[in-house]
Amino acid sequence: MSNPYCCPVCKTNRMRFNIIQQEPQYVKLHPQSGERMQVLERDELDAFHQPYKGDNYMIQCGVCGTIEREERFVKMAQHTNRPG
């Protein structure tokens, strides 16, 4: 997070952003009621329960509300800073 950002949608925001941390919670639900039966730690998952493989955090533009991977905001900042 030490790179400049620029929103890839509104293309003007370079200052106001929200960092959304994603922390998965592994659960087993009752199939009929949907009630939470068990909360698991990552090392307790069985062979049929895939661990979360997504990003640890996402970035949201504080102006237009777009939520994307950090890479998109960094690439847009690099693209708009090119001389020429």
C-alpha positions in Angstrom: 0.0 0.0 0.0 2.8 2.4 -0.6 1.9 3.1 -4.2 -0.2 6.0 -5.5 -3.8 5.2 -6.4 -6.2 6.5 -9.0 -9.7 5.3 -9.3 -10.2 3.3 -12.6 -13.8 4.4 -12.9 -14.1 8.0 -12.0 -10.5 8.7 -13.0 -10.1 11.8 -10.8 -9.8 10.5 -7.2 -6.2 10.2 -6.1 -6.8 10.8 -2.3 -9.9 9.3 -0.8 -10.0 5.6 -0.5 -11.3 2.9 1.9 -9.3 -0.2 2.6 -11.6 -3.2 3.1 -10.0 -6.1 5.0 -11.4 -9.5 4.1 -11.2 -12.1 6.9 -13.0 -15.3 6.0 -15.0 -17.1 8.6 -15.3 -20.8 7.9 -18.7 -22.2 9.0 -20.8 -25.3 8.7 -24.6 -24.5 8.3 -27.5 -26.7 9.0 -28.8 -27.7 5.5 -32.5 -27.1 6.2 -32.5 -24.2 8.6 -29.3 -22.4 7.6 -28.4 -22.1 11.3 -24.7 -22.0 12.0 -23.7 -25.3 13.5 -19.9 -24.9 13.7 -17.3 -22.3 13.2 -14.0 -23.7 12.0 -10.4 -22.4 11.9 -8.5 -22.7 8.6 -6.5 -25.7 9.9 -9.7 -27.5 10.8 -11.2 -27.6 7.3 -12.0 -31.0 5.8 -11.2 -32.1 2.3 -14.6 -30.8 1.0 -14.3 -27.3 2.5 -12.0 -25.2 0.3 -10.0 -22.4 2.1 -10.5 -18.8 1.0 -8.1 -17.9 -1.8 -9.1 -14.3 -2.5 -7.4 -11.0 -1.7 -6.7 -10.1 1.9 -8.1 -6.6 1.2 -9.8 -4.6 -1.5 -9.8 -0.9 -2.2 -12.9 1.3 -2.5 -12.9 4.7 -4.1 -14.0 7.2 -1.5 -15.7 9.3 -4.2 -17.6 7.0 -6.6 -17.7 3.8 -4.4 -16.0 1.5 -6.9 -14.5 -1.6 -5.2 -11.6 -3.3 -6.9 -8.3 -5.1 -6.3 -5.5 -2.8 -5.3 -3.7 -3.6 -8.5 -6.3 -1.8 -10.6 -5.9 1.4 -8.7 -2.1 1.3 -8.8 -2.1 0.5 -12.6 -4.5 3.4 -13.3 -2.2 5.8 -11.3 0.8 4.6 -13.3 -1.1 5.0 -16.6 -2.3 8.5 -15.8 1.1 9.7 -14.6 2.9 8.8 -17.9 4.5 11.8 -19.7 3.3 12.5 -23.1 
